[in-house]
Amino acid sequence: MPFIEGEVIVGVDTHTDTHTAVVIDLLGRQLGVLEITTTSAGYQQLLCWARSHGIVNCAGVEGTGAYGAGLARFLAEHAVTVFEIDRPNRQHRRRHGKSDPADAHAAAKAVLAGDAGFAKSTTGTVEAIRCLHLVRRSAVKAKTQAGNQIKDLIVTAPEPVRDELRRLKTPARVRTAARWQITQIDDPATASRHAIATLARRWLQLHAEVRELEKKIWPLLRQLAPTLLAEPGVALDVAAKLIIAAGENPHRLHSDGAFAALCGTSPVEATSGKRQNRHRLNRGGNRQANNALHTVVLHRSRHHAETRAYIERRRQEKLTDPEIWRCLIGRV
C-alpha cells in the first residue's frame, strides 16, 4: 500500500497479558519501543504513543485472531488498517535470537515491505457464526465420543445387557438406556447399565445442545450467504467453515487463486530438471476450509450427475483418482 510523508508504521508482538509495540519510519529505522497491558487503557496508550511519532495509518499485529484480537478491533475502530503478521521465521530466530521488541520490529518491517496481508474483521456476522460454530463442533465431537463409548461398553458388558442393546441403532440404543434407573451397583451388570445410562443421557443432552445451536446458526448463514447454501453438497457445517475462512472482509482475498491458497487447494509446483509442469498437494492453508471442500466433493462424486460425468471423462483421459480429486477440489 502507498505511504505518505511523515507516516510511521507500528508493529506489535502480542501475548496474553501484555503487548510489545515498536514504531519505525519509512526507512525501517526504529523510533521507539513500548509495552502495554491488554486493556482498553493500554490500547489507547499505544495509539497515542504511536501518533506522537508521526501519522499512523497501518499496523502489523501478530495473532489478530487470538491474543491480538482486542487490539486489532480497537485499531480498526480508530481508522488504522491492521495487517496480520505470520509467526517469525524460526531460522532467523536461531541466527539472531528472539525478543519481544525484535518480533514487533519484524512485524512493522513486514508491513513496510508489503509482506503482510489484511487482517480479518471480527466485528460482524461472521464472528458471530464462528463463535456458535466453535461450540457446535465441540458438542458434536463430545456426542460422537459418548456414542463410541457406549458401543465399547456394550461389547464387554454381561450378556443380558448386550442382548438388550447390541442390535439397536445409536438413537434407539440411547433412548432405551437413558430410561434405566440403577439404584444400587453390586456387580458388573449393574455397573455396566449405570455407565451406559449415564453416557446415554449425556448423548441426549449434547444432541439437544447441537440442535439448539443450529437453530441460531441457520438464520445467520441464510442472511449472509444464501447462494452458497443453494450449492449441491453445502449444508450448515460446510457453509460455516467456508464463511469463517473468508472472513467478514473477503475483499482482502484479491482473486479466486488467493482463496484457493487460503483453503490449501492451490497447486504447488514440484518441477525440477527435465520434469516440468508437475505439481504436488498443497498442505497449507485453512484446514477447516479444506475439509469443507473435501466434503462437498465427496457428496457430489456420489450424488451429483455433472460431477460424476466429469470424473468419468477424466478417467478416460488416463488421470488417476487422486489427480481427479485434486482437480475437483480446485473447481469447487
Phi, psi and omega per residue, in radians:
M1 nan 2.604 -3.119
P2 -1.266 2.526 3.098
F3 -1.941 2.734 -3.130
I4 -1.973 2.809 -3.123
E5 -1.089 2.362 -3.140
G6 1.531 0.011 -3.116
E7 -1.441 2.534 3.036
V8 -2.145 2.806 -3.087
I9 -2.118 2.374 -3.130
V10 -1.797 2.372 2.989
G11 -2.129 2.418 -3.044
V12 -2.304 2.238 2.983
D13 -1.733 2.131 -2.961
T14 -1.847 2.545 3.039
H15 -2.454 3.119 -3.062
T16 -1.095 -0.870 -3.010
D17 -1.836 -0.379 -3.123
T18 -2.404 2.688 2.993
H19 -2.154 2.533 3.053
T20 -1.981 2.200 -3.079
A21 -2.044 2.570 3.059
V22 -2.286 2.459 3.049
V23 -1.959 2.313 3.071
I24 -2.185 2.761 3.049
D25 -1.601 -3.046 -3.050
L26 -1.315 -0.060 3.023
L27 -1.737 0.033 3.118
G28 1.502 0.136 -3.116
R29 -1.429 2.359 -3.131
Q30 -1.320 2.268 -3.110
L31 -1.840 -0.330 -3.126
G32 3.105 2.816 3.131
V33 -2.287 2.447 -3.141
L34 -2.520 2.415 3.011
E35 -1.952 2.307 -3.108
I36 -2.229 2.837 2.993
T37 -1.509 2.723 -3.092
T38 -1.500 1.145 3.101
T39 -2.311 2.938 3.099
S40 -1.030 -0.699 3.108
A41 -1.115 -0.679 3.113
G42 -1.144 -0.722 3.117
Y43 -1.107 -0.730 3.119
Q44 -1.124 -0.689 3.091
Q45 -1.063 -0.762 -3.140
L46 -1.073 -0.790 -3.087
L47 -1.158 -0.770 3.123
C48 -1.095 -0.728 3.118
W49 -1.093 -0.791 -3.120
A50 -1.120 -0.717 -3.129
R51 -1.215 -0.325 3.069
S52 -1.228 -0.273 3.127
H53 -1.685 -0.259 -3.121
G54 2.764 -2.877 -3.128
I55 -1.387 2.251 -3.119
V56 -1.966 1.868 3.099
N57 -1.945 -0.342 -3.091
C58 -2.583 2.725 -3.131
A59 -2.577 2.497 3.046
G60 -1.795 2.134 -3.052
V61 -2.192 2.240 3.040
E62 -1.322 2.485 3.006
G63 1.092 0.869 -3.139
T64 -1.180 -0.237 3.068
G65 -1.737 0.100 -3.102
A66 -2.406 -1.924 -3.078
Y67 -1.059 -0.520 -3.087
G68 -1.628 0.148 -3.067
A69 -1.091 -0.784 -3.120
G70 -1.101 -0.787 3.118
L71 -1.119 -0.727 3.141
A72 -1.058 -0.749 3.104
R73 -1.103 -0.756 -3.118
F74 -1.076 -0.825 -3.122
L75 -1.116 -0.716 3.124
A76 -1.090 -0.667 3.110
E77 -1.158 -0.349 -3.141
H78 -1.898 0.540 2.990
A79 1.108 0.535 3.046
V80 -1.879 2.184 3.114
T81 -1.318 2.179 -3.056
V82 -1.799 2.323 3.094
F83 -1.953 2.427 3.094
E84 -1.438 2.256 -3.126
I85 -1.893 2.209 3.073
D86 -1.230 2.812 3.095
R87 -1.039 2.391 -3.117
P88 -0.983 2.640 3.136
N89 -1.069 2.214 -3.079
R90 -1.158 -0.639 3.130
Q91 -1.127 -0.683 3.094
H92 -1.108 -0.689 3.126
R93 -1.122 -0.687 -3.130
R94 -1.124 -0.647 -3.103
R95 -1.351 -0.689 -2.977
H96 -1.959 -0.017 -3.131
G97 1.500 3.022 -3.095
K98 -2.320 2.333 3.015
S99 -2.692 2.771 -3.132
D100 -1.109 -0.783 3.074
P101 -1.063 -0.633 3.121
A102 -1.149 -0.723 3.119
D103 -1.160 -0.677 3.112
A104 -1.153 -0.696 3.092
H105 -1.091 -0.751 3.106
A106 -1.088 -0.631 3.113
A107 -1.120 -0.764 3.119
A108 -1.128 -0.717 -3.141
K109 -1.179 -0.529 3.083
A110 -1.130 -0.673 3.073
V111 -1.154 -0.785 -3.141
L112 -1.049 -0.669 -3.113
A113 -1.429 -0.138 -3.114
G114 1.370 0.387 -3.115
D115 -1.681 0.134 -3.118
A116 -2.005 2.580 3.117
G117 -1.793 2.797 3.122
F118 -1.075 2.430 3.110
A119 -1.319 2.672 3.056
K120 -1.173 2.513 2.976
S121 -1.422 2.457 -3.104
T122 -2.221 0.664 -3.061
T123 -2.157 0.286 -3.065
G124 -2.345 -2.711 -3.043
T125 -1.123 -0.622 -3.124
V126 -1.072 -0.694 3.124
E127 -1.158 -0.630 3.082
A128 -1.111 -0.740 3.102
I129 -1.107 -0.724 -3.124
R130 -1.044 -0.774 -3.122
C131 -1.096 -0.830 -3.112
L132 -1.187 -0.685 -3.116
H133 -1.187 -0.613 3.093
L134 -1.047 -0.789 3.140
V135 -1.187 -0.686 3.114
R136 -1.076 -0.753 3.141
R137 -1.043 -0.758 -3.132
S138 -1.169 -0.627 3.105
A139 -1.173 -0.723 3.108
V140 -1.099 -0.738 3.134
K141 -1.099 -0.781 3.137
A142 -1.158 -0.641 3.102
K143 -1.125 -0.773 3.100
T144 -1.083 -0.711 3.125
Q145 -1.106 -0.731 3.125
A146 -1.106 -0.744 3.109
G147 -1.079 -0.718 3.123
N148 -1.169 -0.643 3.118
Q149 -1.174 -0.617 3.063
I150 -1.078 -0.782 3.120
K151 -1.048 -0.759 -3.129
D152 -1.124 -0.702 3.132
L153 -1.170 -0.602 3.120
I154 -1.143 -0.658 -3.133
V155 -1.025 -0.675 -3.067
T156 -1.778 0.034 -3.087
A157 -1.296 2.763 3.037
P158 -1.015 2.725 -3.001
E159 -0.953 -0.753 -3.139
P160 -1.019 -0.672 3.128
V161 -1.238 -0.772 3.125
R162 -1.051 -0.814 -3.093
D163 -1.095 -0.535 -3.104
E164 -1.315 -0.504 -2.988
L165 -2.051 -0.390 -2.906
R166 -1.100 -0.517 -3.080
R167 -1.611 -0.007 -3.115
L168 -1.573 2.594 2.984
K169 -1.289 2.880 -3.021
T170 -0.977 -0.852 -3.120
P171 -1.044 -0.781 3.131
A172 -1.178 -0.673 3.121
R173 -1.081 -0.744 -3.130
V174 -1.166 -0.788 -3.137
R175 -1.087 -0.664 3.121
T176 -1.158 -0.845 -3.074
A177 -1.207 -0.557 -3.108
A178 -1.143 -0.380 -3.138
R179 -1.433 -0.202 -3.131
W180 -1.194 2.403 3.064
Q181 -2.176 1.826 -3.089
I182 -1.738 1.972 -3.094
T183 -1.607 -0.437 -3.110
Q184 -2.468 2.346 3.133
I185 -1.958 1.986 -3.116
D186 -2.376 0.054 3.093
D187 -2.763 3.026 -3.125
P188 -1.051 -0.570 -3.117
A189 -1.134 -0.840 -3.140
T190 -1.212 -0.612 3.091
A191 -1.121 -0.727 3.115
S192 -1.112 -0.753 3.128
R193 -1.090 -0.747 -3.139
H194 -1.116 -0.778 -3.127
A195 -1.108 -0.790 -3.125
I196 -1.158 -0.708 3.117
A197 -1.103 -0.691 3.106
T198 -1.090 -0.806 3.101
L199 -1.131 -0.643 3.138
A200 -1.117 -0.761 3.113
R201 -1.164 -0.618 3.050
R202 -1.098 -0.754 3.133
W203 -1.035 -0.782 -3.135
L204 -1.137 -0.677 3.118
Q205 -1.135 -0.770 3.108
L206 -1.159 -0.657 3.094
H207 -1.042 -0.787 3.111
A208 -1.135 -0.660 3.117
E209 -1.112 -0.739 3.118
V210 -1.090 -0.801 -3.130
R211 -1.093 -0.696 -3.140
E212 -1.144 -0.707 3.106
L213 -1.158 -0.678 3.128
E214 -1.105 -0.630 3.100
K215 -1.094 -0.505 3.119
K216 -1.498 -0.507 -3.115
I217 -1.376 -0.701 -3.059
W218 -0.927 -0.874 -3.129
P219 -1.043 -0.639 3.133
L220 -1.151 -0.732 3.116
L221 -1.139 -0.760 -3.140
R222 -1.119 -0.609 3.112
Q223 -1.222 -0.644 -3.004
L224 -1.556 -0.701 -3.007
A225 -2.521 1.135 3.137
P226 -1.123 -0.583 -3.133
T227 -1.215 -0.609 3.100
L228 -1.123 -0.722 -3.132
L229 -1.170 -0.365 3.135
A230 -1.416 -0.175 -3.130
E231 -1.282 2.496 3.103
P232 -1.064 2.356 3.092
G233 1.489 0.051 -3.110
V234 -1.879 2.030 3.047
A235 -2.162 -2.803 -2.999
L236 -1.028 -0.898 -3.032
D237 -1.123 -0.787 -3.135
V238 -1.124 -0.834 -3.122
A239 -1.062 -0.759 -3.128
A240 -1.088 -0.770 -3.121
K241 -1.092 -0.740 -3.123
L242 -1.221 -0.705 3.132
I243 -1.153 -0.727 3.123
I244 -1.111 -0.689 3.124
A245 -1.125 -0.733 -3.134
A246 -1.202 -0.646 3.101
G247 1.507 3.067 -3.110
E248 -1.242 -0.429 -3.093
N249 -2.123 1.249 -3.076
P250 -1.135 -0.190 3.095
H251 -1.100 -0.289 3.086
R252 -1.181 -0.318 3.053
L253 -1.621 1.835 -2.924
H254 -1.363 -0.137 -3.118
S255 -2.819 2.968 3.044
D256 -1.073 -0.610 3.127
G257 -1.129 -0.617 3.113
A258 -1.154 -0.685 3.114
F259 -1.201 -0.644 3.091
A260 -1.084 -0.724 3.100
A261 -1.139 -0.673 3.109
L262 -1.072 -0.629 -3.120
C263 -1.536 -0.006 -3.140
G264 1.241 0.512 -3.137
T265 -2.015 0.035 3.117
S266 -1.353 2.507 3.131
P267 -1.208 2.465 3.103
V268 -1.943 2.158 -3.077
E269 -1.119 2.436 3.123
A270 -2.443 0.923 -3.093
T271 -1.788 2.627 3.096
S272 -2.834 2.309 3.088
G273 1.036 -2.176 -3.095
K274 -1.340 -0.337 -3.116
R275 -1.518 1.712 -3.135
Q276 -1.913 2.856 3.101
N277 1.029 0.606 3.055
R278 -1.860 2.574 -3.113
H279 -2.370 2.747 3.074
R280 -2.150 3.006 -3.134
L281 -1.255 2.339 3.084
N282 -1.439 2.017 -3.130
R283 -1.779 0.274 3.081
G284 -1.720 -2.835 3.072
G285 1.393 -3.059 -3.125
N286 -1.337 1.983 -3.024
R287 -1.276 -0.483 3.081
Q288 -1.184 -0.735 3.085
A289 -1.146 -0.676 3.090
N290 -1.071 -0.741 3.090
N291 -1.099 -0.650 3.123
A292 -1.111 -0.774 3.124
L293 -1.150 -0.665 3.076
H294 -1.037 -0.739 3.124
T295 -1.104 -0.735 3.128
V296 -1.073 -0.806 -3.124
V297 -1.128 -0.713 3.122
L298 -1.057 -0.783 3.119
H299 -1.105 -0.818 -3.082
R300 -1.189 -0.580 3.136
S301 -1.142 -0.332 -3.126
R302 -1.790 -0.557 -2.950
H303 -2.193 -0.051 -3.063
H304 -1.932 2.024 -3.024
A305 -1.056 -0.744 -3.106
E306 -1.107 -0.710 3.125
T307 -1.183 -0.705 3.112
R308 -1.107 -0.677 3.101
A309 -1.141 -0.675 3.115
Y310 -1.106 -0.733 3.134
I311 -1.069 -0.789 -3.134
E312 -1.121 -0.699 3.140
R313 -1.125 -0.733 -3.125
R314 -1.241 -0.521 3.048
R315 -1.140 -0.654 3.097
Q316 -1.180 -0.388 3.083
E317 -1.501 0.160 3.057
K318 1.277 0.371 3.033
L319 -1.398 2.526 3.088
T320 -1.369 2.819 -3.128
D321 -1.053 -0.731 3.073
P322 -1.051 -0.660 3.107
E323 -1.156 -0.720 3.100
I324 -1.090 -0.731 -3.131
W325 -1.068 -0.743 3.118
R326 -1.117 -0.699 3.103
C327 -1.095 -0.723 -3.136
L328 -1.123 -0.798 -3.125
I329 -1.092 -0.644 3.109
G330 -1.224 -0.374 -3.129
R331 -1.554 -0.319 -3.066
V332 -1.102 nan nan
